[in-house]
Amino acid sequence: MAENEFNSREVAEPPVHSTTSVATIILAILLFLATAIVGWVLIQKMHDSLRWVQHTYDARGQIRLVRIRTIDLSGKIATASALNDSQFLQGLPSDFVSQSHSISSLRALTGENPAQQARLTELASLLADVQLKFGGCGTNLSCLPDSTAARQELLRSAWSEREKMLVILDAMEFDEDSLLRQRLAGWSSRFRLMVLTLILSFVSAILLIFFNLRLLVIEAERRGQSERLIREHIDSYRTLSGRILELQDAERRKIARELHDSVSQYLAGVRLQLQQLERISPDHTPAATCLYAETTDLLDRALSEVRTISHLLHPPLLDELGLYSAARWYIEGFAKRSGMDVNFTLDDFPGRLPRDAEIALFRVLQEALTNVHRHSGAKSVQIDLSCNDEVALLRVQDDGRGIPSRLLRRFQEGHGGGIGLAGMRERLADLQGELRVESSTHGTVISAAVPADSCIGANPEAAGQPVN
């Protein structure tokens, strides 16, 4: 009972670190979710930054393409004018068309930048002026003036427009380079932030794991300490229980001795005095003789009852001849008092067992038969006493109504089961023995086993003999 009390205390005791453990788990989950969200946001931003970086690279490439075509156009015109050779102007109209398409593509790429759009407008205007001046020179030099001075002036103006276009393209490329540096810096900062987030998450996870492991170690130490205290309390309880049972047996022995040595002697003395009084009494009438006889009979019954109580408290046969003789005497008396059909079988049993084992098995026999008589409503009882493999076994089986299932279940779970059953279990547990109880509506079987090194030689006079 004490063991279960301590176990229930242990179960009822709230874990010291349960709240901290739950908080740590919640924190770990929140950290995981936060890391996932931040990582997703950073990945999206890095993707956007990478897309803008690629967009800037495309814009720079388009600016350089426009620059190359501008230089190519102006070179063709200058070469044709200088050499007075129209073959250098072949494909000039298509070059103007390609340049217009390149500017349109560049306008689409820089649509989010108003400054670049303004520069492209100016660039397109300059290209239109050049095309207006030299667009008709696709197959011959008829578009150029005849005089050298006028032709030189036209070339100077075309060269000036070329320089303006190159300046515009330089400004556009400078802006795109600035944007590229900004966007690369943004992508780099987001990448560093993502790496830092991952590092912090990893370090936090390591710290949480370490903290949880520490909590587990503390919890294991606490549970180990609690189990050790429970074992110590259980051992103390069993020691105390064994001491109480030992004192109880000693007190029974003392009371039995007092009843036998004092009360029985006094009653025997009273009987002798009564007999002497009957002899010396002058009154020998039939009434007086009958009274003496009845008084003597009452004294004899009192003597017999005191002797029976004394032997039931502690049978002398248990100390003098051992368990077999004491059990046989007790079973015979029980059969007479209860009127039940009792069968006692002894199988391969030694002459004597250790004193504590004999007392424990005898008390189990007493308690079992008392329960059979009081509660079972049985008509017959089978008792087997054997000793095999260094284990002494007592088995008591009746054909009664059985133990209620709720009470039996509580006993098997270790939560009590009645003072008698608990007392049997404690007696046997103190000797490293075991008590088993099986019950149904057809009866109950109680088996008590106690280790006994003396289970080697059988009692040659009693082995295998049934006692009815």
Secondary structure, 3 states (H helix, E strand, C coil): CHHHHHHHHHHHCCCCCHHHHHHHHHHHHHHHHHHHHHHHHHHHHHHHHHHHHHHHHHHHHHHHHHHHHHHHHHHHHHHHHHHCCHHHHCCHHHHHHHHHHHHHHHHHHCCCCHHHHHHHHHHHHHHHHHHHHHCCCCCCCCCCCCCHHHHHHHHHHHHHHHHHHHHHHHHHHHHHHHHHHHHHHHHHHHHHHHHHHHHHHHHHHHHHHHHHHHHHHHHHHHHHHHHHHHHHHHHHHHHHHHHHHHHHHHHHHHHHHHHHHHHHHHHHHHHHHHHHHHHHCCCCCHHHHHHHHHHHHHHHHHHHHHHHHHHHHCCHHHHHCCHHHHHHHHHHHHHHHHCCEEEEEEECCCCCCCHHHHHHHHHHHHHHHHHHHHHHCCCEEEEEEEEECCEEEEEEEECCCCCCHHHHHHHHCCCCCCHHHHHHHHHHHHCCCEEEEEEECCEEEEEEEEECCCCCCCCCCCCCCEEC
